[in-house]
Amino acid sequence: AGQEKSDILTDEYSLNMDGFIVDWLVCGPFPNPGKWPNLANWDTDFLVTDGGEANIKPTSEMSYKSKLPDLNEKELTVKWNLVRVLPDYRDSYADIALEMMFRKTTGAPTLDKVIGYAFCYIESSADIDAKLKLGSDDGFKAWVNGNLVGSERVARGCETDQNIMPVKLKKGLNTLLLKIEDNVGGYKFIARFTDMNDQPLRTVKVRLPISVKQDKTFFTLQGAIYDTDKPFKADKKGVTKIGTVKTKKVEKPYYSGQRYTATVPDTLDLAYRAKLAIRSMGNMVDPNDEYMAWGDVLLGSNIPHMKHAAWDADCTPKYLDAMTQLRLACGTDEFIDAENGMEAMILSKLDKDDGLYYHLVTDPVRLWHYAAEYTNAGSTGMDIEDRAAVTGAAIALKALLTRNDLGFPHEKQIQALVRGIEEAAIKKDDYAYYPDGGKGVYPFTRPRSGWKNTDEPGLPGYKGVEMSLVHGKHRAYKALSLWADSSGDKQALDFAGRLARFVMKPHQWGNPSDPPSVASSELGHFKGVHFVMFSHALKDLLAYGLAAKDPYVLDFVRSSYEYFRSYGIHRMGYFAYHPTLYEAGCTHGDMTAVAIKMSRAGIGDYWDDVDRLIRNHLTESQIMDRDLLEQMVQTNPKKVLQHGHQGEICTDNVLDRVIGSFPVKMTATSIIPNRIIMCCTGNGSRGLAYAWDAIVDGQGDKAKVNLLLNRASKWVDVDSYLPYEGKVVIHNKIARQISVRIPIWVDRSKLQATVNGTKRNLSWFGAFLVFDDMKPNDTLQLDFPVTEETLRLTATEDGKKVTYTIMFRGNTVVDISPRDDSPGVYPVYLRDHMKAKKAPMKTIQRFVADKEVVRW
């Protein structure tokens, strides 16, 4: 017998403007133990006492017993609860965050391996054919009027319209039940109805049992669960109007210098790539949002779009730092307004009292800053309060140090920020840390009213963010060390040491898979989801170790770096670690920096590692070809784009704007550019800057060429014909002595050197050829055969070992197979032209800046 109309709410809930259902009854969580893909209760009917999954017609009086491992098998009583998307935002967002809902109703600090249900009535004015379109994290089953219309057991993130099911809706009331399975991580779903022409269904309404009106209603938005439908009430004192940043005109650009025309080999040119990276970052800054960068670029559908994110304020200073350094490589003045705007934004958020860098409450409120799917904050929603961001403060400090080196007067702000970063920390014994803050705050940000929770991350019983992410939130010791090294600020260096000692605590490192004989933690081995957070830690620890002259820290970094490079195929600079998460731009930038700095400091000779990374995966990860992007997007599934909050989403010329950027996920032969996170573009771009800077070192009348790549400098200009020809021409300007490092693949017995056409005897110092008595305008030429070899090398991708056949010319990959021919990817290593024996030539304008970045 069906439920009578009198038992149904008289209130009508419309689908939102895109056909999404935003009002549901949800029930759970129920246990689902085991190991994916063999979790135990996919086929268990938890609703059998009330008619079962096919016949359920819920009321709030129905209840069920559930025992969850996350609550030590404590028996819970779970029931049906009404959850609605906040009324003011129902046309903007439609995803239902089951994880946060169930954490709130059960009090569980975390929830994995569970099952939940969602139910509603669909009232139709006629018998119609329709499509039910659903996205889920993870698997789902769907019943309409008791009939199973769709099912997929899968581990995935939730996106719109992942599954499309034709259904028949009868006139009157129709039942819709969803069963959503969670493995680990995020847990949510999103569902809508369209007509058979994929247009939002306008002729149906959502109704719910009348008894739910007697119970509490929960409200959701972007992963958070609220007790009220008006949760965003901010104290208007000091509220910042979005878009009110004022910039100052710079009279003399810091990137002034010498410009001249030269005919050079048309081979890898990092100065040109620097210009494209600047262009991409400038294009991905939003002048209507205080020059904040767009945190996400989403290319996984037929509607490419940029989206603001909770980490905008943290990572925007990375763009400023990268753009500043890259201008010294190429001299472009493109997007200087965006650069100045970002600097003004950062300065406007430095507090006059405590010196810290704040995420300020804005008008209108930036809802994306209060997304809650990150830690335990989501079960209560995010507090609307100014908060100091310790990660953002660290990145902002680094950017201001770079600018200060180039003559921008930021020393006063730097000093205040250095002290604020220290005062915000919790000091204990000989180390210091930042807490994640507990419920109601974005992790590792301190509300203006003070830390709500000061528990130390990582201690036994800690249920916060994954520990590799904790490393990433303590990166201030790099900028503190750079500042201390230049200013002599001993207090800053001492505090940097405290943070470093926290990050190096043994329980934060180590891989349980290592043999018992390996002191895994002491050697910097690791196991965690976010490979890049460990690479961030290495880069930052190296800066501290060099500033403090601490041999233990330096040896730890060296050992850990060599462990890092054992993942993937280091011969091509490919680091394959986590099966689904490879933050390419960030990883490449970090590993480039660590290898360069260790080589310069004499910790080891890693110049060949640097050369392989630059020539291959670092530069291949930079998106350069719009046509390939367009082909990829045209094959993407058609999805509806959720409208988002005011100012949150941009669809204007996205493909053009991302040229020069860096992606998140990359395999050996393709970029999977479903998502570009701003931090990967910022860090990958800084990697380009580090690489360009490292090609030539100069001091006084001595020049050292570390990498055989094209480069203009005050001391020498380098023309590299590699990989086409074994030929490098160095045009001397002011150097008396020129040292040139020769890669390990070069056969020294066949290497010849001439100066102005006259053969020179070879004088070696380690891997460097040294040429003394050089004069201005001398031309030094090196000639050697280009070694070709084909190797079979193996990486683990998506949990499977893949052996690639790779053809190298010197350190450059010129061919690789098998290739990923999937239509939805951006292919890389399209390098057949590099198999030619003669380098093409081009005429360019070279640039040599008057200034240089001293510390990076």
Secondary structure in CASP SS format (residue, H / E / C, confidence):
PFRMAT SS
TARGET T0000
AUTHOR 0000-0000-0000
METHOD secondary structure of the structure
MODEL  1
A C 1.00
G C 1.00
Q C 1.00
E C 1.00
K H 1.00
S H 1.00
D H 1.00
I E 1.00
L C 1.00
T C 1.00
D C 1.00
E C 1.00
Y E 1.00
S E 1.00
L C 1.00
N C 1.00
M C 1.00
D C 1.00
G C 1.00
F E 1.00
I C 1.00
V C 1.00
D E 1.00
W E 1.00
L E 1.00
V E 1.00
C E 1.00
G E 1.00
P E 1.00
F E 1.00
P E 1.00
N C 1.00
P C 1.00
G C 1.00
K C 1.00
W C 1.00
P C 1.00
N C 1.00
L C 1.00
A C 1.00
N C 1.00
W C 1.00
D C 1.00
T C 1.00
D C 1.00
F C 1.00
L C 1.00
V H 1.00
T H 1.00
D H 1.00
G C 1.00
G C 1.00
E C 1.00
A C 1.00
N C 1.00
I C 1.00
K C 1.00
P C 1.00
T C 1.00
S C 1.00
E C 1.00
M C 1.00
S E 1.00
Y E 1.00
K E 1.00
S E 1.00
K E 1.00
L E 1.00
P H 1.00
D H 1.00
L H 1.00
N C 1.00
E C 1.00
K E 1.00
E E 1.00
L E 1.00
T E 1.00
V E 1.00
K E 1.00
W E 1.00
N E 1.00
L E 1.00
V E 1.00
R E 1.00
V E 1.00
L C 1.00
P H 1.00
D H 1.00
Y H 1.00
R C 1.00
D C 1.00
S C 1.00
Y C 1.00
A C 1.00
D C 1.00
I E 1.00
A E 1.00
L H 1.00
E H 1.00
M H 1.00
M H 1.00
F H 1.00
R H 1.00
K H 1.00
T H 1.00
T H 1.00
G C 1.00
A C 1.00
P C 1.00
T C 1.00
L C 1.00
D C 1.00
K C 1.00
V E 1.00
I E 1.00
G E 1.00
Y E 1.00
A E 1.00
F E 1.00
C E 1.00
Y E 1.00
I E 1.00
E E 1.00
S E 1.00
S C 1.00
A C 1.00
D C 1.00
I E 1.00
D E 1.00
A E 1.00
K E 1.00
L E 1.00
K E 1.00
L E 1.00
G E 1.00
S E 1.00
D E 1.00
D C 1.00
G C 1.00
F E 1.00
K E 1.00
A E 1.00
W E 1.00
V E 1.00
N C 1.00
G C 1.00
N E 1.00
L E 1.00
V E 1.00
G E 1.00
S E 1.00
E E 1.00
R C 1.00
V C 1.00
A C 1.00
R C 1.00
G C 1.00
C C 1.00
E C 1.00
T C 1.00
D C 1.00
Q C 1.00
N E 1.00
I E 1.00
M E 1.00
P E 1.00
V E 1.00
K E 1.00
L E 1.00
K C 1.00
K C 1.00
G E 1.00
L E 1.00
N E 1.00
T E 1.00
L E 1.00
L E 1.00
L E 1.00
K E 1.00
I E 1.00
E E 1.00
D E 1.00
N C 1.00
V C 1.00
G C 1.00
G C 1.00
Y C 1.00
K E 1.00
F E 1.00
I E 1.00
A E 1.00
R E 1.00
F E 1.00
T E 1.00
D C 1.00
M C 1.00
N C 1.00
D C 1.00
Q C 1.00
P E 1.00
L C 1.00
R C 1.00
T C 1.00
V E 1.00
K E 1.00
V E 1.00
R E 1.00
L C 1.00
P E 1.00
I H 1.00
S H 1.00
V H 1.00
K H 1.00
Q H 1.00
D C 1.00
K C 1.00
T E 1.00
F E 1.00
F E 1.00
T E 1.00
L E 1.00
Q C 1.00
G C 1.00
A E 1.00
I E 1.00
Y E 1.00
D C 1.00
T C 1.00
D C 1.00
K C 1.00
P C 1.00
F C 1.00
K C 1.00
A C 1.00
D C 1.00
K C 1.00
K C 1.00
G C 1.00
V C 1.00
T E 1.00
K E 1.00
I C 1.00
G C 1.00
T C 1.00
V C 1.00
K C 1.00
T C 1.00
K C 1.00
K C 1.00
V C 1.00
E C 1.00
K C 1.00
P C 1.00
Y C 1.00
Y C 1.00
S C 1.00
G E 1.00
Q E 1.00
R E 1.00
Y E 1.00
T E 1.00
A E 1.00
T E 1.00
V E 1.00
P E 1.00
D C 1.00
T C 1.00
L C 1.00
D C 1.00
L H 1.00
A H 1.00
Y H 1.00
R H 1.00
A H 1.00
K H 1.00
L H 1.00
A H 1.00
I H 1.00
R H 1.00
S H 1.00
M H 1.00
G H 1.00
N H 1.00
M C 1.00
V E 1.00
D E 1.00
P H 1.00
N H 1.00
D H 1.00
E C 1.00
Y C 1.00
M E 1.00
A E 1.00
W C 1.00
G C 1.00
D E 1.00
V E 1.00
L E 1.00
L C 1.00
G C 1.00
S C 1.00
N C 1.00
I C 1.00
P C 1.00
H E 1.00
M E 1.00
K E 1.00
H C 1.00
A C 1.00
A C 1.00
W C 1.00
D H 1.00
A H 1.00
D H 1.00
C H 1.00
T H 1.00
P H 1.00
K H 1.00
Y H 1.00
L H 1.00
D H 1.00
A H 1.00
M H 1.00
T H 1.00
Q H 1.00
L H 1.00
R H 1.00
L H 1.00
A H 1.00
C H 1.00
G C 1.00
T C 1.00
D C 1.00
E C 1.00
F C 1.00
I H 1.00
D H 1.00
A H 1.00
E H 1.00
N H 1.00
G H 1.00
M H 1.00
E H 1.00
A H 1.00
M H 1.00
I H 1.00
L H 1.00
S H 1.00
K C 1.00
L E 1.00
D C 1.00
K C 1.00
D C 1.00
D C 1.00
G C 1.00
L C 1.00
Y E 1.00
Y E 1.00
H E 1.00
L C 1.00
V C 1.00
T E 1.00
D E 1.00
P C 1.00
V C 1.00
R C 1.00
L H 1.00
W H 1.00
H H 1.00
Y H 1.00
A C 1.00
A C 1.00
E C 1.00
Y C 1.00
T C 1.00
N H 1.00
A H 1.00
G H 1.00
S H 1.00
T C 1.00
G C 1.00
M C 1.00
D C 1.00
I C 1.00
E C 1.00
D C 1.00
R E 1.00
A E 1.00
A E 1.00
V H 1.00
T H 1.00
G H 1.00
A H 1.00
A H 1.00
I H 1.00
A H 1.00
L H 1.00
K H 1.00
A H 1.00
L H 1.00
L H 1.00
T H 1.00
R H 1.00
N H 1.00
D H 1.00
L C 1.00
G C 1.00
F C 1.00
P C 1.00
H C 1.00
E H 1.00
K H 1.00
Q H 1.00
I H 1.00
Q H 1.00
A H 1.00
L H 1.00
V H 1.00
R H 1.00
G H 1.00
I H 1.00
E H 1.00
E H 1.00
A C 1.00
A C 1.00
I E 1.00
K E 1.00
K E 1.00
D C 1.00
D C 1.00
Y E 1.00
A E 1.00
Y E 1.00
Y C 1.00
P C 1.00
D C 1.00
G C 1.00
G C 1.00
K C 1.00
G C 1.00
V C 1.00
Y C 1.00
P C 1.00
F C 1.00
T E 1.00
R E 1.00
P E 1.00
R C 1.00
S C 1.00
G C 1.00
W C 1.00
K C 1.00
N C 1.00
T C 1.00
D C 1.00
E C 1.00
P C 1.00
G C 1.00
L C 1.00
P C 1.00
G C 1.00
Y C 1.00
K C 1.00
G C 1.00
V C 1.00
E C 1.00
M H 1.00
S H 1.00
L H 1.00
V H 1.00
H H 1.00
G H 1.00
K C 1.00
H C 1.00
R C 1.00
A H 1.00
Y H 1.00
K H 1.00
A H 1.00
L H 1.00
S H 1.00
L H 1.00
W H 1.00
A H 1.00
D H 1.00
S H 1.00
S H 1.00
G C 1.00
D C 1.00
K H 1.00
Q H 1.00
A H 1.00
L H 1.00
D H 1.00
F H 1.00
A H 1.00
G H 1.00
R H 1.00
L H 1.00
A H 1.00
R H 1.00
F H 1.00
V H 1.00
M C 1.00
K C 1.00
P H 1.00
H H 1.00
Q H 1.00
W C 1.00
G C 1.00
N C 1.00
P C 1.00
S C 1.00
D C 1.00
P C 1.00
P C 1.00
S C 1.00
V C 1.00
A C 1.00
S C 1.00
S C 1.00
E C 1.00
L C 1.00
G C 1.00
H C 1.00
F C 1.00
K C 1.00
G C 1.00
V C 1.00
H C 1.00
F H 1.00
V H 1.00
M H 1.00
F H 1.00
S H 1.00
H H 1.00
A H 1.00
L H 1.00
K H 1.00
D H 1.00
L H 1.00
L H 1.00
A H 1.00
Y H 1.00
G H 1.00
L H 1.00
A H 1.00
A H 1.00
K C 1.00
D C 1.00
P H 1.00
Y H 1.00
V H 1.00
L H 1.00
D H 1.00
F H 1.00
V H 1.00
R H 1.00
S H 1.00
S H 1.00
Y H 1.00
E H 1.00
Y H 1.00
F H 1.00
R C 1.00
S C 1.00
Y C 1.00
G C 1.00
I E 1.00
H H 1.00
R H 1.00
M H 1.00
G C 1.00
Y E 1.00
F C 1.00
A C 1.00
Y C 1.00
H C 1.00
P C 1.00
T C 1.00
L C 1.00
Y C 1.00
E C 1.00
A H 1.00
G H 1.00
C H 1.00
T H 1.00
H H 1.00
G H 1.00
D H 1.00
M H 1.00
T H 1.00
A H 1.00
V H 1.00
A H 1.00
I H 1.00
K H 1.00
M H 1.00
S H 1.00
R H 1.00
A H 1.00
G C 1.00
I C 1.00
G C 1.00
D C 1.00
Y C 1.00
W H 1.00
D H 1.00
D H 1.00
V H 1.00
D H 1.00
R H 1.00
L H 1.00
I H 1.00
R H 1.00
N H 1.00
H H 1.00
L H 1.00
T H 1.00
E H 1.00
S C 1.00
Q C 1.00
I C 1.00
M C 1.00
D C 1.00
R H 1.00
D H 1.00
L H 1.00
L H 1.00
E H 1.00
Q H 1.00
M H 1.00
V H 1.00
Q H 1.00
T H 1.00
N C 1.00
P C 1.00
K C 1.00
K C 1.00
V C 1.00
L C 1.00
Q C 1.00
H C 1.00
G C 1.00
H C 1.00
Q C 1.00
G C 1.00
E C 1.00
I E 1.00
C E 1.00
T C 1.00
D C 1.00
N C 1.00
V H 1.00
L H 1.00
D H 1.00
R H 1.00
V C 1.00
I C 1.00
G C 1.00
S C 1.00
F C 1.00
P C 1.00
V C 1.00
K E 1.00
M E 1.00
T C 1.00
A C 1.00
T C 1.00
S E 1.00
I E 1.00
I E 1.00
P C 1.00
N C 1.00
R E 1.00
I E 1.00
I E 1.00
M H 1.00
C H 1.00
C H 1.00
T H 1.00
G H 1.00
N H 1.00
G H 1.00
S H 1.00
R H 1.00
G H 1.00
L H 1.00
A H 1.00
Y H 1.00
A H 1.00
W H 1.00
D H 1.00
A H 1.00
I H 1.00
V E 1.00
D E 1.00
G E 1.00
Q E 1.00
G C 1.00
D C 1.00
K E 1.00
A E 1.00
K E 1.00
V E 1.00
N C 1.00
L C 1.00
L C 1.00
L C 1.00
N C 1.00
R E 1.00
A E 1.00
S C 1.00
K C 1.00
W C 1.00
V E 1.00
D E 1.00
V E 1.00
D E 1.00
S E 1.00
Y C 1.00
L C 1.00
P C 1.00
Y C 1.00
E C 1.00
G C 1.00
K E 1.00
V E 1.00
V E 1.00
I E 1.00
H E 1.00
N E 1.00
K C 1.00
I C 1.00
A C 1.00
R C 1.00
Q E 1.00
I E 1.00
S E 1.00
V E 1.00
R E 1.00
I C 1.00
P C 1.00
I C 1.00
W C 1.00
V C 1.00
D C 1.00
R H 1.00
S H 1.00
K H 1.00
L C 1.00
Q E 1.00
A E 1.00
T E 1.00
V E 1.00
N C 1.00
G C 1.00
T E 1.00
K E 1.00
R E 1.00
N C 1.00
L C 1.00
S C 1.00
W E 1.00
F E 1.00
G C 1.00
A C 1.00
F E 1.00
L E 1.00
V E 1.00
F E 1.00
D C 1.00
D C 1.00
M C 1.00
K C 1.00
P C 1.00
N C 1.00
D C 1.00
T E 1.00
L E 1.00
Q E 1.00
L E 1.00
D E 1.00
F C 1.00
P C 1.00
V C 1.00
T C 1.00
E E 1.00
E E 1.00
T E 1.00
L E 1.00
R E 1.00
L E 1.00
T E 1.00
A E 1.00
T E 1.00
E E 1.00
D C 1.00
G C 1.00
K E 1.00
K E 1.00
V E 1.00
T E 1.00
Y E 1.00
T E 1.00
I E 1.00
M E 1.00
F E 1.00
R E 1.00
G C 1.00
N C 1.00
T E 1.00
V E 1.00
V E 1.00
D E 1.00
I E 1.00
S E 1.00
P C 1.00
R C 1.00
D C 1.00
D C 1.00
S C 1.00
P C 1.00
G C 1.00
V C 1.00
Y E 1.00
P E 1.00
V C 1.00
Y C 1.00
L C 1.00
R C 1.00
D H 1.00
H H 1.00
M H 1.00
K H 1.00
A C 1.00
K C 1.00
K C 1.00
A C 1.00
P C 1.00
M E 1.00
K E 1.00
T E 1.00
I E 1.00
Q E 1.00
R E 1.00
F E 1.00
V E 1.00
A E 1.00
D C 1.00
K C 1.00
E C 1.00
V C 1.00
V C 1.00
R C 1.00
W C 1.00
END
